[in-house]
Structures are given as C-alpha cells and as structure tokens.
Amino acid sequence: MKNIHEYSSNIFISIQVSIFYYTYISIEAIYISPCATWNTVGITIIGTNSPGNASNQLNVPQGMFLHQQNNTIYVADTNNRRIQMFSLDSTSSTAITVASNIDSMSAIYVDDNGLTMYVALRYENRIEKWIKSGVNGEQVGNQCKQCTGVWLDNEKNVYMTESGTHSVLRWSVETNTSTVVAGRIDAHGSTSDHLYFPRGIYMNRLNNVFYITDMRNNRIQKLNMNSQESITVAGSKDGISGYDNSKLASPIHVWVNEESDVIYIADSENNRIQRWLPNALIGNTIAGGAGRGDANNQLSSPNALAFDNLGNLYVCDGNNHRIQMFQLIGNQTCPIIINCSYSLFKKIPTISINTIMFLSLMMLIDIRFN
C-alpha cells in the first residue's frame, strides 16, 4: 500500500493533468459573467464612418455573424451587394469579399464549417444558401415574404423570419417543406401567439429554445420549438415602445449567452445595446445609449451584435457604415442576490464543471490501480 505522501503526490499530478487537459480541449470562449462590463468607447475595426466600396469600407451593413471557430466576422455589406469576411487575428482593417451581387440582404448565418452561408434577402423574398466564394446562391425553401432573419438548428433545419406575414417559418432539410413555428400568418398582434413584423432570430441549440425580435411590438419573445405560445423576456409584453430601461424601441437583433440565458439586444431606435438578465423586468445599457451619432461612444441604428472568444462585444453600426468593438474590461461574478432563481452552477464556467468531473475520474482510476 502506498504511503500518504506518495498518494497525495499522485492526486496532485492528476489535478495538474486534468486542468491542462481541459484547458486545452474545452475552452472555446471565456464565460461571460451576467455582470460583465465593457469599455463604453468603441474601436472601429471595419469601415470608415462614411459609405464606400473599398476593401476597408462598408455601405449600410445590415447583418453580421461572428464565427467563433475560425475567429472571423462576416458582414452583409448591403448597399455594396456583397458579403465581407474579416479575420479578428489580422492587424489589417481590410476585408475579403466572399460573395457578391446579392440584393437586399438583411441578415446572415454562417454554418459550423465556416464554408456555407445563409442569407436573408428581404425584398427578394427568400433565403439563399451560398458556398463561400461561390458565384451564385441557391434558394432554400419556398418564398419568404420580406425575409429578414435566418438561423439553423442542430439538424440543419432553416428558421426564417417572414416579416411580411408576421410569422417565423421552419424549412425541413429532410422533407423540403416549410411550417409556421411562431406567429399567425397575415395576422399581427401583441398576444402570446402573435408577432408584429418580427426581424431577428436566435436559437439556443443546447435546449432548442429560440428567441425572436418582435420589432413592431418592441419586445423579445422566447419559444420552445414545439409550441407557438411565446413569453416576453425583454421589453413590454403589451408592445409599447420607450426609452427607459424597461422598454425597447424597434429591436432588430438578439444574441443569447447559452450558459447563463442572458439576452443581449440591438435596440435600434434607442441606438444602444441592452442586456437583460433572466426574469428581469428591466435591462441595462452596455454600449451606445449616448444619442444617435458617429462618435466612438455612440451608435446609429445598430442591427446586429456578437461576442468573440475573449468576451469582446462587436456591433454592426448600420447607419455609421462600420463594425464597432467594445472591449471586455470586467468579468466579475454577480452577487448572489441579483437573481434568486439563478442557479449556482450557472455561475460556474463550463471548464470548472468539466474539470471537477474529470478530476473525480482521475482520482478513482488512481485509487483503483494503486
């Protein structure tokens, strides 16, 4: 039998191995605390504050997607009729055109492989699938009237916001058919089963819950995949717009932290990015909110947002023809009292849970064979 010192040494080695192992394979992005803070002065990483068609310019960008696996940003450069790709690892402010001659883009989604793009064409009334650097796109599903948002689930089914009929459609890759999953066709309203000109969509692929920016109702709606009844998780459930922290005004895009269920919103008419915690009645501004303008602490009709692997915030600042980056400056843990329903384990980064599980396994192996 090993003595206590030798056994302790083995445990210490197991801890080191497990931490190294999970640090290497598990961290794709840092855990963003619900109480994180960002520098309110942004940095322009793409664009020049004026419209243009050079490789370092944009012209009314209307969509953005940050692909975390390859650390790149894809921008729907709408008035230039092109999709621009920008590497966050590059020190240059120039972008590469990966698709062109595309009309009326309003949103973009890039698949996990980084090679396939799905583009919502608002006035062309369809979703197109593009292979990166392809010459032409291929229509996905049937007509999507005033199509303004697009997302994919784990089975590659395509979700599209059909703003013109106040509904959200799901196109099945297996059956090549579309079904209504939210709202009522050609019937708008503010009840839980209605939408009013929805725009953006975000699906949490961990639990098949999706979120819709119900733009004319000035709210964010949350739905389970198998239910058309939605709940309001940000903004006024009655559809009332406003400028204080309890209201939204024409929200266009929503992004969800899938570990904490914290919601981030491009609140376009208020020219700000809002954060809403689970079950909260009010949000708080994390970027913009200093009036419409082109200063580095201002936004003008923001229409998309995303976070990189380091927790920095990126905003598609449409009317300023630029992409702004707001650096993460504080990632402090929230006080327990911030939300009593917020699970303790949701506050712990995934790596911590993984490390504990792996450490336990290593210790059992150590005991079994020694």
TIVEX-94513 format. One line per 8 residues: number of its first residue (from 1); their letters; for each residue z, x, y of C-alpha. Coordinates in Angstrom, 2 decimals, padded with zeros to 5 digits. Layout:
NUM> a> Z X Y; ...
//
This chain:
1> mkniheys> 000.00 000.00 000.00; -000.89 001.28 003.44; 001.94 002.04 005.83; 002.32 000.07 009.03; 000.76 002.76 011.25; -002.37 003.00 009.13; -002.68 -000.78 009.02; -002.26 -001.05 012.80
9> snifisiq> -004.94 001.59 013.26; -007.37 -000.44 011.16; -006.68 -003.55 013.22; -007.28 -001.60 016.44; -010.61 -000.32 015.11; -011.57 -003.85 014.06; -010.83 -005.11 017.57; -012.98 -002.38 019.11
17> vsifyyty> -015.85 -003.07 016.72; -015.71 -006.84 017.26; -015.60 -006.56 021.04; -018.53 -004.13 021.06; -020.49 -006.32 018.63; -020.06 -009.50 020.61; -020.55 -007.79 023.92; -023.89 -006.57 022.62
25> isieaiyi> -025.26 -009.69 020.95; -023.54 -012.66 022.58; -023.74 -012.18 026.33; -026.95 -013.58 027.74; -025.42 -014.71 031.01; -021.99 -014.50 032.51; -019.74 -017.53 032.53; -019.80 -019.11 035.99
33> spcatwnt> -016.40 -020.49 036.90; -016.30 -024.02 038.35; -014.52 -022.39 041.30; -017.02 -019.55 041.80; -018.15 -018.64 045.31; -021.41 -017.29 046.68; -022.37 -015.45 049.83; -023.49 -018.16 052.25
41> vgitiigt> -026.05 -015.78 053.78; -029.11 -015.71 051.56; -031.67 -012.99 050.89; -035.37 -013.82 050.79; -036.80 -012.44 047.54; -040.19 -014.19 047.62; -042.01 -015.44 050.71; -042.01 -014.56 054.39
49> nspgnasn> -040.76 -017.76 056.11; -044.36 -018.55 057.04; -047.08 -020.07 054.85; -049.60 -017.67 053.36; -051.56 -016.86 050.23; -050.88 -013.15 049.81; -049.02 -011.95 046.70; -045.75 -011.78 048.69
57> qlnvpqgm> -046.21 -015.20 050.32; -045.84 -018.87 049.37; -047.11 -022.11 050.87; -044.77 -025.10 050.42; -043.42 -024.23 046.96; -042.36 -027.43 045.18; -040.79 -026.19 041.96; -039.14 -023.17 040.38
65> flhqqnnt> -037.95 -022.14 036.92; -035.79 -019.11 036.13; -036.43 -017.79 032.63; -033.21 -016.03 031.70; -034.51 -014.37 028.53; -037.03 -012.25 030.43; -035.30 -012.38 033.83; -038.27 -013.80 035.69
73> iyvadtnn> -038.84 -016.61 038.18; -041.85 -018.92 038.02; -042.75 -020.72 041.24; -045.01 -023.74 041.68; -046.77 -022.50 044.82; -048.10 -025.97 045.53; -050.33 -025.61 048.57; -051.83 -022.42 047.16
81> rriqmfsl> -052.55 -024.27 043.88; -051.08 -021.51 041.76; -048.05 -020.51 039.69; -046.45 -017.24 040.74; -044.29 -015.10 038.44; -041.72 -012.73 039.91; -039.61 -010.25 037.94; -035.98 -010.03 039.04
89> dstsstai> -035.93 -006.49 037.62; -038.57 -005.40 040.14; -037.79 -003.85 043.51; -041.03 -005.27 044.89; -041.30 -008.63 046.66; -044.80 -009.29 045.33; -045.54 -011.77 042.57; -048.21 -012.12 039.88
97> tvasnids> -050.40 -015.21 039.61; -050.17 -016.56 036.05; -052.09 -019.83 036.57; -054.32 -021.11 039.35; -056.44 -024.02 040.57; -053.67 -026.56 039.87; -053.35 -029.57 042.15; -050.24 -031.43 043.42
105> msaiyvdd> -047.56 -029.53 041.49; -044.02 -030.88 041.84; -042.06 -029.23 039.00; -042.38 -026.57 036.33; -040.71 -025.83 032.99; -041.20 -022.61 031.03; -040.64 -022.67 027.27; -038.30 -020.27 025.48
113> ngltmyva> -041.11 -017.90 024.54; -041.99 -017.36 028.19; -045.67 -017.90 027.44; -046.02 -021.68 027.73; -045.58 -023.60 030.98; -045.36 -027.35 031.51; -046.32 -028.53 034.98; -045.76 -031.95 036.58
121> lryenrie> -048.78 -032.94 038.67; -047.56 -035.66 040.96; -050.82 -037.06 042.33; -052.86 -036.18 039.27; -050.52 -038.47 037.31; -049.94 -036.21 034.33; -048.11 -033.31 032.72; -050.19 -030.25 031.87
129> kwiksgvn> -049.39 -027.55 029.36; -050.52 -024.08 030.41; -050.61 -020.88 028.43; -049.65 -018.05 030.76; -052.76 -016.55 032.38; -054.82 -019.41 030.93; -057.90 -020.70 032.72; -057.20 -024.40 032.17
137> geqvgnqc> -054.28 -026.65 031.38; -054.11 -029.29 028.66; -052.77 -032.77 029.34; -049.58 -033.70 027.48; -049.13 -037.34 026.50; -050.57 -040.29 028.39; -050.76 -040.92 032.11; -047.53 -040.34 034.01
145> kqctgvwl> -047.73 -042.22 037.30; -046.59 -039.99 040.17; -045.19 -037.46 037.71; -042.51 -035.40 039.45; -040.27 -033.81 036.81; -040.55 -032.21 033.37; -038.19 -030.83 030.69; -038.20 -030.09 026.94
153> dneknvym> -035.65 -030.74 024.20; -034.97 -028.67 021.09; -037.78 -030.37 019.15; -040.28 -029.66 021.96; -040.49 -033.31 022.96; -041.51 -033.52 026.60; -039.48 -035.55 029.12; -041.27 -036.59 032.29
161> tesgthsv> -040.08 -038.48 035.34; -042.59 -041.19 036.17; -041.54 -041.76 039.76; -044.23 -044.34 040.40; -042.74 -046.73 037.82; -039.06 -045.74 038.38; -038.63 -044.52 034.79; -038.36 -041.48 032.54
169> lrwsvetn> -040.67 -041.05 029.54; -040.34 -039.01 026.36; -043.52 -037.81 024.70; -043.10 -037.06 021.00; -044.80 -033.93 019.76; -044.85 -035.39 016.22; -046.26 -038.85 016.90; -048.17 -038.20 020.15
177> tstvvagr> -046.62 -041.32 021.65; -044.54 -041.93 024.77; -041.43 -044.10 025.06; -039.25 -045.11 028.00; -035.83 -043.44 027.79; -034.43 -044.29 031.23; -035.06 -046.91 033.86; -037.22 -050.02 033.67
185> idahgsts> -040.99 -049.88 034.09; -042.03 -051.09 037.56; -038.53 -052.37 038.34; -036.28 -050.38 040.65; -032.61 -050.97 041.38; -029.18 -049.35 041.51; -027.58 -050.80 038.37; -026.82 -048.54 035.41
193> dhlyfprg> -030.10 -049.36 033.64; -032.35 -048.89 036.69; -033.67 -045.99 038.72; -035.38 -045.82 042.09; -038.04 -043.13 042.41; -036.47 -040.52 040.10; -037.52 -036.89 040.67; -035.93 -034.05 038.70
201> iymnrlnn> -034.64 -033.96 035.14; -032.36 -031.55 033.28; -031.48 -031.74 029.59; -028.36 -030.14 028.12; -029.78 -029.04 024.80; -026.31 -028.46 023.37; -025.48 -032.18 023.26; -028.79 -033.97 024.01
209> vfyitdmr> -027.48 -035.37 027.28; -029.84 -035.44 030.21; -029.41 -035.73 033.96; -031.79 -037.38 036.44; -032.05 -037.01 040.19; -032.33 -040.67 041.14; -033.76 -039.79 044.53; -034.03 -043.07 046.40
217> nnriqkln> -030.66 -044.14 045.02; -029.18 -040.87 046.36; -027.34 -040.09 043.13; -027.38 -038.15 039.87; -027.44 -040.18 036.66; -026.27 -038.98 033.25; -027.58 -040.47 029.99; -027.26 -039.94 026.27
225> mnsqesit> -030.59 -039.57 024.51; -030.20 -042.85 022.60; -029.04 -045.07 025.47; -030.77 -046.39 028.57; -027.41 -047.12 030.20; -026.54 -044.33 032.62; -023.48 -043.33 034.60; -023.36 -041.89 038.09
233> vagskdgi> -021.93 -038.36 038.08; -022.70 -037.39 041.68; -023.41 -039.33 044.85; -022.92 -043.03 045.47; -023.34 -045.30 042.44; -024.47 -048.02 044.88; -027.38 -045.94 046.12; -026.04 -045.28 049.62
241> sgydnskl> -027.10 -042.05 051.30; -024.84 -039.97 053.51; -023.96 -036.58 054.90; -020.34 -036.12 053.88; -019.27 -034.55 050.60; -019.04 -037.89 048.81; -022.73 -038.65 049.36; -026.19 -037.25 048.78
249> aspihvwv> -029.44 -037.79 050.66; -032.66 -037.73 048.62; -031.57 -035.28 045.90; -034.61 -033.68 044.27; -033.33 -031.29 041.60; -030.29 -030.91 039.35; -029.06 -027.93 037.32; -026.15 -028.18 034.85
257> neesdviy> -023.79 -025.49 033.59; -023.85 -026.37 029.89; -020.47 -024.77 029.17; -018.47 -026.43 031.93; -020.57 -029.55 032.71; -020.51 -028.61 036.40; -023.51 -030.04 038.25; -025.49 -028.31 041.00
265> iadsennr> -027.83 -030.35 043.19; -030.66 -029.63 045.61; -029.61 -032.19 048.26; -032.90 -032.08 050.12; -032.39 -034.18 053.25; -028.98 -032.61 053.80; -030.58 -029.16 053.43; -027.85 -027.89 051.14
273> iqrwlpna> -026.88 -027.12 047.55; -023.95 -029.20 046.31; -021.59 -028.55 043.39; -019.88 -031.45 041.60; -017.15 -030.89 039.02; -016.79 -033.24 036.04; -015.29 -036.61 037.05; -015.11 -035.56 040.70
281> ligntiag> -015.55 -038.11 043.50; -016.80 -035.54 046.00; -018.84 -032.37 045.88; -018.78 -029.21 047.94; -021.49 -027.14 049.60; -022.19 -023.71 048.11; -025.37 -022.87 050.07; -027.01 -024.26 053.19
289> gagrgdan> -025.38 -027.16 054.99; -025.75 -025.43 058.36; -028.50 -027.74 059.56; -032.23 -027.58 058.89; -033.67 -024.18 059.81; -035.04 -020.85 058.63; -032.02 -018.62 059.28; -030.59 -016.86 056.23
297> nqlsspna> -027.67 -019.33 056.09; -029.96 -022.36 056.39; -032.37 -024.28 054.17; -035.19 -026.72 054.85; -035.80 -029.33 052.15; -034.61 -027.33 049.12; -036.27 -028.68 045.97; -035.13 -026.51 043.03
305> lafdnlgn> -032.31 -024.15 042.05; -031.26 -021.88 039.19; -028.84 -019.07 038.31; -029.62 -015.65 036.88; -027.69 -013.78 034.18; -025.32 -012.35 036.79; -024.47 -015.73 038.30; -026.53 -015.31 041.46
313> lyvcdgnn> -027.99 -018.53 042.88; -031.70 -018.94 043.60; -033.08 -021.77 045.74; -036.66 -022.90 046.24; -036.62 -023.44 050.01; -039.77 -025.53 050.25; -040.43 -026.00 053.94; -039.44 -022.40 054.66
321> hriqmfql> -042.04 -021.16 052.12; -039.56 -018.89 050.38; -037.15 -018.33 047.50; -033.61 -017.51 048.63; -031.00 -015.65 046.60; -027.29 -016.20 047.25; -025.16 -013.52 045.63; -022.16 -014.41 043.49
329> ignqtcpi> -019.14 -012.90 045.25; -016.22 -014.53 043.45; -015.87 -015.83 039.91; -012.19 -016.73 039.94; -010.61 -019.06 037.39; -009.81 -022.55 038.66; -006.21 -023.72 038.98; -005.21 -025.95 036.07
337> iincsysl> -004.63 -028.86 038.44; -008.25 -029.01 039.54; -009.09 -031.47 036.79; -006.54 -032.55 034.23; -009.25 -033.75 031.86; -010.92 -030.35 031.89; -010.31 -028.72 028.53; -008.60 -025.34 028.46
345> fkkiptis> -011.20 -023.99 026.08; -013.98 -024.95 028.50; -012.43 -022.48 030.92; -012.77 -019.64 028.41; -016.13 -017.87 028.30; -018.04 -018.19 025.05; -017.66 -014.49 024.38; -013.87 -014.88 024.28
353> intimfls> -014.01 -017.60 021.65; -016.61 -015.68 019.64; -014.54 -012.53 019.81; -011.41 -014.32 018.61; -013.29 -015.82 015.66; -014.92 -012.54 014.73; -011.66 -010.64 015.14; -009.94 -013.05 012.78
361> lmmlidir> -012.67 -012.48 010.20; -012.39 -008.70 010.53; -008.63 -008.84 010.03; -009.00 -010.97 006.91; -011.55 -008.52 005.49; -009.23 -005.63 006.32; -006.29 -007.30 004.54; -008.43 -008.28 001.52
369> fn> -009.85 -004.83 000.79; -006.91 -002.66 001.80
//
